[in-house]
């Protein structure tokens, strides 16, 4: 019974964690693009983005990550046989990658606050999709589990990454044309 409670909490807080990881780089993009504003306007926007980023990070995203990890440990304690399954080992590797992504975003938040982040908005748009790739990999792994189906998941994941890259490049071209039409 404790396993099912932990699993429910795990799923709920995965959603919260991912929401934070999806939105945080989006805030980074807006924060970076605000630098194009006049100095006084940027000063106001910079302060507001710092508040938004800190609240999202410390009130939602980071606590959700720790609750996800704690509930995962409870599930593994309740069912230690999961650790011997190949799909679970691979899933845990992807979760480790997602944790690295999480803490990299935290460093980026601090760098933006001190105005030391050198990434462009285009680079941040690509970065924003990394968490999506991790999410797809983890969900496909948990649902499909078998090696044969895992192969389809990898092919699908690569296809998703390619589609995301095409979408981002198309959007970038659209913005460039829109800016050119204004001039």
Z-matrix of the N, CA and C atoms (Angstrom, degrees):
N
C 1 1.454
C 2 1.533 1 111.59
N 3 1.337 2 116.82 1 -38.95
C 4 1.464 3 119.54 2 178.90
C 5 1.531 4 110.49 3 -62.86
N 6 1.333 5 116.34 4 -32.92
C 7 1.460 6 120.83 5 179.18
C 8 1.535 7 109.63 6 -60.00
N 9 1.327 8 117.45 7 -45.52
C 10 1.466 9 120.88 8 -177.51
C 11 1.528 10 112.02 9 -68.22
N 12 1.325 11 117.35 10 -37.65
C 13 1.465 12 119.62 11 175.41
C 14 1.529 13 110.49 12 -63.91
N 15 1.333 14 115.58 13 -44.91
C 16 1.468 15 119.79 14 178.76
C 17 1.525 16 110.86 15 -62.81
N 18 1.328 17 116.76 16 -38.80
C 19 1.465 18 120.78 17 179.78
C 20 1.527 19 110.70 18 -65.43
N 21 1.328 20 116.74 19 -41.33
C 22 1.467 21 120.62 20 178.15
C 23 1.528 22 110.69 21 -61.76
N 24 1.329 23 115.85 22 -47.89
C 25 1.468 24 120.27 23 178.35
C 26 1.528 25 110.01 24 -61.56
N 27 1.323 26 116.05 25 -40.58
C 28 1.464 27 121.65 26 179.53
C 29 1.529 28 110.73 27 -58.24
N 30 1.299 29 117.32 28 -49.25
C 31 1.471 30 121.77 29 -178.00
C 32 1.531 31 110.51 30 -63.43
N 33 1.333 32 116.78 31 -45.87
C 34 1.476 33 120.72 32 -179.03
C 35 1.524 34 110.45 33 -59.21
N 36 1.331 35 116.71 34 -45.77
C 37 1.456 36 118.74 35 -175.44
C 38 1.527 37 113.13 36 -81.52
N 39 1.336 38 118.30 37 -18.87
C 40 1.475 39 119.55 38 169.11
C 41 1.527 40 108.52 39 -62.99
N 42 1.334 41 116.01 40 -42.23
C 43 1.469 42 119.70 41 178.42
C 44 1.535 43 109.97 42 -60.41
N 45 1.338 44 117.08 43 -44.97
C 46 1.469 45 120.61 44 179.89
C 47 1.529 46 111.11 45 -64.00
N 48 1.329 47 116.39 46 -44.61
C 49 1.468 48 120.52 47 -179.57
C 50 1.526 49 110.41 48 -61.27
N 51 1.328 50 115.70 49 -47.25
C 52 1.465 51 119.07 50 -178.38
C 53 1.519 52 111.26 51 -65.62
N 54 1.334 53 117.75 52 -36.82
C 55 1.471 54 119.85 53 177.11
C 56 1.523 55 109.75 54 -58.21
N 57 1.335 56 116.49 55 -44.31
C 58 1.456 57 120.35 56 178.04
C 59 1.519 58 112.38 57 -64.28
N 60 1.341 59 115.95 58 -42.38
C 61 1.470 60 119.60 59 -179.82
C 62 1.528 61 112.03 60 -69.13
N 63 1.327 62 117.21 61 -28.24
C 64 1.462 63 119.28 62 176.16
C 65 1.530 64 111.25 63 -74.82
N 66 1.333 65 116.49 64 -39.17
C 67 1.462 66 119.68 65 -173.46
C 68 1.531 67 113.06 66 -83.10
N 69 1.316 68 117.35 67 -31.68
C 70 1.462 69 120.01 68 -175.47
C 71 1.539 70 112.52 69 -59.03
N 72 1.333 71 119.71 70 -51.10
C 73 1.470 72 118.63 71 177.61
C 74 1.536 73 112.73 72 -62.68
N 75 1.325 74 116.66 73 -28.80
C 76 1.465 75 120.03 74 176.09
C 77 1.533 76 108.88 75 -63.72
N 78 1.341 77 116.72 76 -42.49
C 79 1.467 78 119.84 77 175.02
C 80 1.528 79 110.98 78 -62.25
N 81 1.335 80 116.34 79 -38.26
C 82 1.468 81 119.94 80 177.42
C 83 1.525 82 110.74 81 -60.24
N 84 1.322 83 116.38 82 -40.65
C 85 1.470 84 120.90 83 179.47
C 86 1.532 85 109.62 84 -61.88
N 87 1.339 86 116.40 85 -49.94
C 88 1.466 87 120.08 86 -179.74
C 89 1.525 88 111.04 87 -62.74
N 90 1.317 89 115.72 88 -39.52
C 91 1.467 90 121.27 89 179.65
C 92 1.530 91 109.68 90 -62.66
N 93 1.315 92 116.23 91 -45.14
C 94 1.465 93 121.31 92 179.57
C 95 1.529 94 111.06 93 -65.33
N 96 1.313 95 116.99 94 -42.87
C 97 1.467 96 120.44 95 -179.21
C 98 1.529 97 111.91 96 -69.24
N 99 1.336 98 117.07 97 -22.21
C 100 1.469 99 120.47 98 178.18
C 101 1.523 100 111.69 99 -66.22
N 102 1.340 101 117.21 100 -19.30
C 103 1.465 102 120.75 101 179.73
C 104 1.529 103 111.73 102 -62.66
N 105 1.327 104 117.35 103 -19.78
C 106 1.463 105 121.44 104 179.63
C 107 1.529 106 111.83 105 -76.96
N 108 1.323 107 117.09 106 -9.59
C 109 1.470 108 121.80 107 -179.63
C 110 1.539 109 110.11 108 -77.67
N 111 1.325 110 116.65 109 162.00
C 112 1.471 111 119.11 110 174.10
C 113 1.541 112 110.18 111 -57.05
N 114 1.318 113 116.26 112 155.16
C 115 1.464 114 122.66 113 -172.38
C 116 1.524 115 113.51 114 -52.64
N 117 1.341 116 117.66 115 -47.44
C 118 1.465 117 119.11 116 -177.62
C 119 1.529 118 111.34 117 -68.07
N 120 1.325 119 117.31 118 -38.69
C 121 1.469 120 120.40 119 177.36
C 122 1.525 121 110.43 120 -66.05
N 123 1.325 122 116.11 121 -41.47
C 124 1.464 123 119.46 122 177.90
C 125 1.525 124 111.01 123 -61.63
N 126 1.327 125 117.47 124 -39.93
C 127 1.461 126 120.78 125 179.05
C 128 1.523 127 111.86 126 -57.17
N 129 1.321 128 116.34 127 -43.89
C 130 1.469 129 121.12 128 178.56
C 131 1.526 130 109.94 129 -67.01
N 132 1.330 131 116.93 130 -46.71
C 133 1.466 132 120.84 131 -179.92
C 134 1.527 133 111.33 132 -63.21
N 135 1.320 134 116.76 133 -41.12
C 136 1.462 135 121.56 134 179.57
C 137 1.529 136 110.35 135 -58.70
N 138 1.314 137 116.57 136 -46.05
C 139 1.470 138 120.44 137 178.69
C 140 1.528 139 110.68 138 -62.82
N 141 1.337 140 116.74 139 -43.43
C 142 1.468 141 120.14 140 -178.33
C 143 1.534 142 111.15 141 -66.57
N 144 1.323 143 117.06 142 -42.31
C 145 1.467 144 119.29 143 178.51
C 146 1.524 145 111.57 144 -64.23
N 147 1.324 146 117.38 145 -37.16
C 148 1.466 147 119.57 146 177.23
C 149 1.525 148 110.99 147 -61.02
N 150 1.327 149 116.82 148 -42.72
C 151 1.465 150 120.81 149 178.72
C 152 1.522 151 110.25 150 -63.26
N 153 1.327 152 116.55 151 -47.93
C 154 1.469 153 120.86 152 -178.81
C 155 1.529 154 111.28 153 -61.46
N 156 1.324 155 116.12 154 -44.74
C 157 1.469 156 120.40 155 -178.47
C 158 1.523 157 110.96 156 -64.71
N 159 1.329 158 116.61 157 -46.11
C 160 1.479 159 119.16 158 179.76
C 161 1.521 160 111.53 159 -61.86
N 162 1.302 161 118.22 160 -44.11
C 163 1.473 162 120.70 161 -178.94
C 164 1.520 163 110.97 162 -65.07
N 165 1.329 164 116.92 163 -45.46
C 166 1.460 165 119.46 164 178.19
C 167 1.518 166 110.33 165 -59.70
N 168 1.324 167 115.92 166 -43.56
C 169 1.457 168 121.31 167 -175.26
C 170 1.517 169 112.38 168 -68.62
N 171 1.325 170 116.68 169 -50.50
C 172 1.470 171 120.02 170 -170.28
C 173 1.525 172 113.63 171 -90.74
N 174 1.345 173 118.12 172 -17.41
C 175 1.462 174 120.04 173 -179.42
C 176 1.530 175 111.66 174 -99.30
N 177 1.337 176 117.38 175 -30.77
C 178 1.472 177 119.83 176 -176.31
C 179 1.526 178 112.20 177 -116.96
N 180 1.322 179 116.97 178 -61.24
C 181 1.461 180 121.43 179 -167.21
C 182 1.523 181 113.60 180 -64.61
N 183 1.314 182 117.33 181 -53.96
C 184 1.464 183 119.90 182 -176.34
C 185 1.531 184 112.79 183 -69.31
N 186 1.347 185 119.32 184 -45.27
C 187 1.471 186 117.33 185 175.62
C 188 1.537 187 112.40 186 -59.55
N 189 1.330 188 116.58 187 -38.52
C 190 1.471 189 119.60 188 178.94
C 191 1.526 190 110.82 189 -62.13
N 192 1.346 191 116.79 190 -41.10
C 193 1.465 192 119.93 191 179.05
C 194 1.530 193 110.37 192 -60.06
N 195 1.320 194 116.67 193 -45.57
C 196 1.468 195 119.46 194 -178.33
C 197 1.528 196 111.67 195 -66.74
N 198 1.324 197 117.83 196 -35.06
C 199 1.467 198 120.30 197 176.70
C 200 1.522 199 110.11 198 -69.08
N 201 1.327 200 117.57 199 -37.92
C 202 1.476 201 121.42 200 175.34
C 203 1.527 202 109.53 201 -59.34
N 204 1.318 203 116.61 202 -48.57
C 205 1.465 204 120.08 203 -178.03
C 206 1.527 205 111.42 204 -65.93
N 207 1.327 206 117.72 205 -40.69
C 208 1.464 207 120.79 206 179.13
C 209 1.519 208 111.20 207 -64.75
N 210 1.330 209 117.15 208 -43.74
C 211 1.468 210 119.83 209 179.51
C 212 1.530 211 110.78 210 -67.47
N 213 1.328 212 117.25 211 -33.09
C 214 1.471 213 120.60 212 176.22
C 215 1.528 214 110.05 213 -64.92
N 216 1.316 215 116.71 214 -42.22
C 217 1.470 216 119.66 215 178.33
C 218 1.527 217 111.17 216 -63.28
N 219 1.319 218 117.26 217 -38.44
C 220 1.473 219 120.24 218 176.88
C 221 1.522 220 109.58 219 -63.62
N 222 1.337 221 117.68 220 -43.71
C 223 1.471 222 120.12 221 179.08
C 224 1.522 223 111.13 222 -62.56
N 225 1.322 224 116.79 223 -41.33
C 226 1.467 225 119.91 224 179.35
C 227 1.528 226 111.27 225 -69.51
N 228 1.317 227 117.27 226 -33.45
C 229 1.467 228 121.31 227 175.35
C 230 1.531 229 109.98 228 -65.77
N 231 1.354 230 115.91 229 -41.96
C 232 1.466 231 120.76 230 -178.91
C 233 1.523 232 112.01 231 -73.05
N 234 1.325 233 116.78 232 -27.63
C 235 1.463 234 120.90 233 -178.56
C 236 1.533 235 108.92 234 -139.16
N 237 1.342 236 117.43 235 74.06
C 238 1.476 237 120.48 236 -175.48
C 239 1.528 238 113.38 237 -65.54
N 240 1.317 239 117.97 238 -17.49
C 241 1.461 240 120.87 239 177.90
C 242 1.516 241 112.93 240 -61.67
N 243 1.337 242 117.10 241 -21.73
C 244 1.469 243 120.74 242 178.41
C 245 1.525 244 112.08 243 -59.02
N 246 1.340 245 115.56 244 -33.38
C 247 1.464 246 119.34 245 -177.27
C 248 1.526 247 113.45 246 -66.72
N 249 1.318 248 118.14 247 -19.27
C 250 1.461 249 120.81 248 179.80
C 251 1.529 250 112.42 249 -87.35
N 252 1.322 251 116.91 250 -5.17
C 253 1.467 252 121.24 251 -178.40
C 254 1.526 253 110.01 252 -87.96
N 255 1.318 254 115.84 253 132.36
C 256 1.463 255 121.46 254 -177.43
C 257 1.511 256 113.35 255 -57.43
N 258 1.323 257 117.14 256 -43.72
C 259 1.454 258 119.96 257 -178.39
C 260 1.531 259 111.20 258 -61.90
N 261 1.347 260 116.47 259 -35.61
C 262 1.465 261 119.65 260 179.69
C 263 1.523 262 110.65 261 -69.27
N 264 1.306 263 116.93 262 -38.48
C 265 1.464 264 120.38 263 178.64
C 266 1.532 265 110.66 264 -63.15
N 267 1.329 266 115.48 265 -41.91
C 268 1.468 267 119.85 266 178.12
C 269 1.527 268 109.97 267 -67.61
N 270 1.342 269 116.57 268 -40.91
C 271 1.465 270 120.31 269 178.09
C 272 1.523 271 110.26 270 -59.31
N 273 1.321 272 116.62 271 -44.66
C 274 1.461 273 119.93 272 -179.86
C 275 1.529 274 111.58 273 -63.03
N 276 1.324 275 116.81 274 -33.20
C 277 1.472 276 120.00 275 175.52
C 278 1.532 277 109.99 276 -64.98
N 279 1.332 278 117.38 277 -42.68
C 280 1.463 279 120.62 278 177.26
C 281 1.530 280 111.11 279 -65.22
N 282 1.326 281 117.08 280 -39.18
C 283 1.464 282 120.53 281 177.31
C 284 1.532 283 109.55 282 -63.61
N 285 1.325 284 116.57 283 -38.52
C 286 1.470 285 119.85 284 174.53
C 287 1.521 286 110.87 285 -59.96
N 288 1.335 287 116.51 286 -42.35
C 289 1.462 288 120.46 287 176.34
C 290 1.523 289 111.89 288 -61.98
N 291 1.318 290 115.86 289 -39.47
C 292 1.467 291 120.43 290 178.08
C 293 1.526 292 110.63 291 -65.90
N 294 1.320 293 117.73 292 -36.09
C 295 1.471 294 121.16 293 176.70
C 296 1.537 295 110.16 294 -65.93
N 297 1.325 296 116.83 295 -40.14
C 298 1.473 297 120.39 296 175.97
C 299 1.531 298 109.28 297 -61.61
N 300 1.331 299 116.84 298 -43.44
C 301 1.468 300 121.79 299 176.73
C 302 1.532 301 109.67 300 -58.08
N 303 1.327 302 116.02 301 -44.71
C 304 1.469 303 122.15 302 -179.87
C 305 1.533 304 110.52 303 -55.81
N 306 1.330 305 116.35 304 -52.78
C 307 1.462 306 119.71 305 -176.04
C 308 1.524 307 112.53 306 -72.33
N 309 1.327 308 117.08 307 -25.38
C 310 1.463 309 120.12 308 173.19
C 311 1.530 310 109.65 309 -67.63
N 312 1.327 311 116.48 310 -40.42
C 313 1.472 312 119.77 311 175.54
C 314 1.528 313 110.82 312 -61.35
N 315 1.316 314 116.14 313 -37.79
C 316 1.464 315 119.52 314 178.77
C 317 1.533 316 110.76 315 -62.52
N 318 1.322 317 115.93 316 -44.42
C 319 1.474 318 119.52 317 176.82
C 320 1.528 319 110.89 318 -62.08
N 321 1.330 320 116.39 319 -38.41
C 322 1.465 321 120.21 320 179.09
C 323 1.530 322 110.33 321 -64.95
N 324 1.333 323 116.84 322 -38.60
C 325 1.462 324 121.02 323 178.56
C 326 1.533 325 109.84 324 -60.35
N 327 1.328 326 116.76 325 -45.87
C 328 1.469 327 120.74 326 178.27
C 329 1.531 328 110.98 327 -63.95
N 330 1.326 329 116.74 328 -40.00
C 331 1.466 330 120.21 329 179.70
C 332 1.533 331 110.95 330 -65.45
N 333 1.318 332 117.57 331 -39.66
C 334 1.464 333 120.24 332 176.85
C 335 1.527 334 110.96 333 -64.71
N 336 1.329 335 116.14 334 -41.13
C 337 1.467 336 119.94 335 -179.45
C 338 1.527 337 111.05 336 -61.21
N 339 1.328 338 116.23 337 -37.60
C 340 1.468 339 119.99 338 179.58
C 341 1.532 340 112.13 339 -92.61
N 342 1.319 341 115.36 340 8.78
C 343 1.473 342 123.42 341 178.30
C 344 1.523 343 112.60 342 58.72
N 345 1.333 344 115.99 343 38.26
C 346 1.461 345 120.78 344 179.84
C 347 1.529 346 113.38 345 -113.74
N 348 1.329 347 117.61 346 0.36
C 349 1.469 348 119.76 347 178.66
C 350 1.517 349 108.72 348 -76.52
N 351 1.323 350 116.71 349 126.71
C 352 1.468 351 121.04 350 -175.90
C 353 1.531 352 112.86 351 -103.61
N 354 1.309 353 118.06 352 2.84
C 355 1.459 354 120.94 353 -178.78
C 356 1.524 355 110.32 354 -69.11
N 357 1.330 356 115.90 355 144.17
C 358 1.465 357 121.01 356 175.38
C 359 1.528 358 108.54 357 -84.11
N 360 1.324 359 115.42 358 167.28
C 361 1.470 360 118.21 359 177.81
C 362 1.529 361 110.75 360 -65.65
N 363 1.330 362 117.86 361 -31.10
C 364 1.473 363 120.44 362 176.90
C 365 1.535 364 110.79 363 -65.63
N 366 1.324 365 116.85 364 -42.31
C 367 1.465 366 120.01 365 177.46
C 368 1.526 367 110.44 366 -64.61
N 369 1.327 368 116.73 367 -39.12
C 370 1.466 369 120.53 368 178.99
C 371 1.530 370 111.24 369 -67.52
N 372 1.320 371 117.54 370 -32.60
C 373 1.476 372 120.36 371 176.59
C 374 1.533 373 109.99 372 -64.23
N 375 1.312 374 116.64 373 -41.10
C 376 1.467 375 119.35 374 175.85
C 377 1.525 376 110.53 375 -66.02
N 378 1.315 377 116.82 376 -43.67
C 379 1.462 378 121.53 377 178.89
C 380 1.526 379 110.32 378 -58.58
N 381 1.314 380 116.55 379 -37.63
C 382 1.460 381 122.29 380 -178.97
C 383 1.533 382 111.79 381 -59.05
N 384 1.319 383 117.77 382 -26.35
C 385 1.463 384 120.85 383 -177.30
C 386 1.526 385 113.47 384 -86.42
N 387 1.324 386 117.15 385 -12.71
C 388 1.470 387 120.13 386 -178.13
C 389 1.523 388 111.04 387 -60.42
N 390 1.331 389 117.09 388 -42.24
C 391 1.463 390 119.16 389 179.80
C 392 1.528 391 111.54 390 -64.88
N 393 1.327 392 117.13 391 -31.71
C 394 1.463 393 121.06 392 177.27
C 395 1.528 394 110.18 393 -64.59
N 396 1.317 395 116.74 394 -42.07
C 397 1.464 396 120.98 395 179.22
C 398 1.528 397 109.90 396 -63.79
N 399 1.339 398 116.88 397 -43.95
C 400 1.473 399 119.82 398 176.54
C 401 1.525 400 111.00 399 -60.15
N 402 1.321 401 117.02 400 -44.90
C 403 1.466 402 120.49 401 -179.36
C 404 1.522 403 111.30 402 -60.40
N 405 1.319 404 117.49 403 -46.63
C 406 1.463 405 120.83 404 178.51
C 407 1.528 406 110.86 405 -59.48
N 408 1.325 407 116.50 406 -45.50
C 409 1.463 408 120.32 407 -178.92
C 410 1.523 409 110.79 408 -60.60
N 411 1.321 410 116.77 409 -45.43
C 412 1.465 411 120.82 410 -177.84
C 413 1.518 412 111.07 411 -66.43
N 414 1.319 413 117.86 412 -46.21
C 415 1.469 414 120.52 413 -177.89
C 416 1.522 415 110.78 414 -65.15
N 417 1.319 416 117.94 415 -45.76
C 418 1.466 417 119.82 416 178.68
C 419 1.522 418 111.01 417 -60.60
N 420 1.306 419 116.49 418 -40.73
C 421 1.459 420 120.61 419 179.37
C 422 1.520 421 111.50 420 -62.15
N 423 1.321 422 117.03 421 -46.95
C 424 1.469 423 121.40 422 -177.95
C 425 1.523 424 110.72 423 -65.81
N 426 1.309 425 117.38 424 -40.06
C 427 1.463 426 120.54 425 -176.36
C 428 1.530 427 111.67 426 -77.98
N 429 1.326 428 117.56 427 -43.30
C 430 1.466 429 120.72 428 -172.79
C 431 1.528 430 113.79 429 -86.59
N 432 1.284 431 118.28 430 -40.83
C 433 1.468 432 126.02 431 176.15
C 434 1.523 433 117.04 432 59.63
N 435 1.297 434 121.30 433 -45.28
C 436 1.468 435 120.96 434 -174.22
C 437 1.530 436 111.63 435 -76.03
N 438 1.319 437 115.52 436 155.30
C 439 1.468 438 121.58 437 -176.93
C 440 1.525 439 111.74 438 -63.08
N 441 1.328 440 117.82 439 -41.09
C 442 1.454 441 120.68 440 -178.67
C 443 1.524 442 110.10 441 -64.06
N 444 1.315 443 116.41 442 -46.36
C 445 1.457 444 119.96 443 178.57
C 446 1.529 445 110.48 444 -68.74
N 447 1.315 446 116.96 445 -30.77
C 448 1.454 447 121.62 446 177.79
C 449 1.529 448 110.09 447 -60.86
N 450 1.345 449 116.78 448 -38.37
C 451 1.458 450 121.09 449 177.87
C 452 1.525 451 110.45 450 -59.17
N 453 1.327 452 116.39 451 -44.99
C 454 1.465 453 119.79 452 176.82
C 455 1.531 454 110.61 453 -62.14
N 456 1.317 455 116.53 454 -37.75
C 457 1.459 456 120.63 455 178.25
C 458 1.515 457 111.76 456 -62.61
N 459 1.328 458 117.07 457 -41.88
C 460 1.468 459 121.04 458 178.99
C 461 1.527 460 110.19 459 -64.74
N 462 1.333 461 116.19 460 -44.68
C 463 1.472 462 120.07 461 178.14
C 464 1.531 463 109.43 462 -61.02
N 465 1.327 464 116.29 463 -43.17
C 466 1.466 465 120.16 464 177.87
C 467 1.514 466 112.03 465 -63.28
N 468 1.326 467 116.58 466 -38.71
C 469 1.458 468 121.70 467 179.61
C 470 1.523 469 110.92 468 -65.39
N 471 1.306 470 117.03 469 -43.47
C 472 1.464 471 121.15 470 176.85
C 473 1.531 472 109.66 471 -62.91
N 474 1.333 473 115.35 472 -42.94
C 475 1.470 474 119.86 473 177.23
C 476 1.519 475 111.51 474 -60.74
N 477 1.335 476 116.42 475 -42.12
C 478 1.461 477 120.45 476 177.73
C 479 1.522 478 110.89 477 -61.98
N 480 1.318 479 117.38 478 -44.54
C 481 1.466 480 121.33 479 179.46
C 482 1.526 481 110.42 480 -60.14
N 483 1.320 482 116.86 481 -41.92
C 484 1.471 483 120.92 482 179.16
C 485 1.530 484 110.15 483 -64.64
N 486 1.347 485 116.83 484 -44.81
C 487 1.463 486 120.09 485 178.24
C 488 1.527 487 111.98 486 -61.90
N 489 1.325 488 116.80 487 -39.61
C 490 1.464 489 120.18 488 177.94
C 491 1.523 490 110.79 489 -62.69
N 492 1.332 491 116.53 490 -43.57
C 493 1.466 492 120.55 491 179.61
C 494 1.528 493 110.63 492 -62.84
N 495 1.316 494 116.69 493 -43.23
C 496 1.469 495 120.89 494 178.56
C 497 1.523 496 109.75 495 -63.02
N 498 1.330 497 116.57 496 -44.12
C 499 1.463 498 120.77 497 178.69
C 500 1.513 499 112.72 498 -60.59
N 501 1.310 500 116.63 499 -42.58
C 502 1.466 501 120.74 500 -179.96
C 503 1.529 502 110.50 501 -66.41
N 504 1.335 503 116.84 502 -42.86
C 505 1.467 504 119.86 503 179.43
C 506 1.532 505 110.94 504 -65.23
N 507 1.344 506 116.04 505 -39.28
C 508 1.460 507 120.13 506 178.10
C 509 1.516 508 110.52 507 -63.57
N 510 1.328 509 117.40 508 -43.89
C 511 1.456 510 121.84 509 178.83
C 512 1.529 511 110.63 510 -63.35
N 513 1.317 512 116.94 511 -39.80
C 514 1.468 513 121.40 512 179.08
C 515 1.531 514 110.10 513 -62.93
N 516 1.336 515 116.67 514 -42.80
C 517 1.468 516 120.22 515 177.38
C 518 1.525 517 111.08 516 -63.49
N 519 1.343 518 115.88 517 -40.63
C 520 1.459 519 121.11 518 178.37
C 521 1.534 520 110.36 519 -59.83
N 522 1.333 521 116.96 520 -46.39
C 523 1.462 522 120.58 521 178.87
C 524 1.523 523 111.30 522 -62.85
N 525 1.332 524 117.29 523 -39.65
C 526 1.470 525 120.78 524 179.31
C 527 1.535 526 110.44 525 -64.43
N 528 1.329 527 116.66 526 -42.44
C 529 1.469 528 120.04 527 178.31
C 530 1.518 529 111.15 528 -65.32
N 531 1.319 530 115.97 529 -40.40
C 532 1.469 531 121.10 530 -179.97
C 533 1.526 532 109.72 531 -62.80
N 534 1.336 533 116.89 532 -43.17
C 535 1.465 534 121.40 533 178.23
C 536 1.526 535 110.95 534 -65.92
N 537 1.330 536 115.99 535 -37.49
C 538 1.469 537 120.66 536 -179.98
C 539 1.536 538 109.89 537 -67.77
N 540 1.338 539 116.91 538 -39.03
C 541 1.470 540 120.52 539 179.99
C 542 1.530 541 111.68 540 -66.06
N 543 1.343 542 117.16 541 -28.77
C 544 1.474 543 120.52 542 178.47
C 545 1.522 544 110.67 543 -70.53
N 546 1.332 545 116.22 544 -29.25
C 547 1.480 546 120.16 545 -178.32
C 548 1.472 547 109.26 546 -86.02
